[in-house]
């Protein structure tokens, strides 16, 4: 039976309302659950301090709660201690104080909570698992709130959050050496700085240092989903070795993406070694062709990023200084850094790769 357009439209409206309602209910439920964990952590913290409770008492408490409320989940000994840690780390934040009804004046860390209402919404929108990862991996309150905001806005899963922490996104976002000040409009410049990093972690690839750019590119294409997740929000893959033609000659861009937030194409050029000034001229040439032959009238001018193994920011800045197209230079690494205290006991990355 064929459905009338008005009927199909009505079904679509109902579907949207149901999905929106479920999402809103889930957010409310998560908010109330986090408030419960904060208040539980507050009660535990007070009792442990005043009564000098130890591990055995908390373990007994977890067991007795199971007896009082059969089938209760999430209140094991470990989780009770997690709740205490959760409260202890956020007890000086204003909206947490309101939940636990603390009647005392405490200092608020302004750098991390400058927009309390916004931060409060983000804080309660992420799961307890997200919070535990941040508590265990990020020491600074400001850094935690940075990841909380990004998780709330970009709806990062737990695995994506862990990846962003591992690639030190907090440290590298906004640090990309670039010429955006003179090439991108003021309303887009801040967005562009947030989109790109000055270093990317590609731990999904195994490189021994002997690969040429094409081999690295092929490995990226095979792992394109992971590569895009590492780039951030809004990227769509347009192709590798993207063909351009000028006066019968062919030219190829290593990797071409479209970014929905910036409304423009983003060309990535891969270089296996150290950044060289001549790379800027090559990329500038590609961007000129893209904007003239591929860009649509409603789109913004293309942006180019050179991805290399090493770079001098000073050389990068001089190379981009008089170029009219927007571009930046970032480095990449394919493994997590070895701690300095262990480095002297281990072979370097190339030798370790060969041993494995």
Helices and strands as residue ranges (DSSP letters): H 5-51, H 55-68, H 77-90, H 94-100, H 116-125, H 128-137, H 141-154, H 158-166, H 169-172, E 177-178, H 180-183, H 186-195, E 199-201, H 213-222, H 224-231, E 235-246, E 249-259, E 264-274, H 278-289, I 290-294, E 303-310, H 313-320, E 326-333, H 340-343, H 349-355
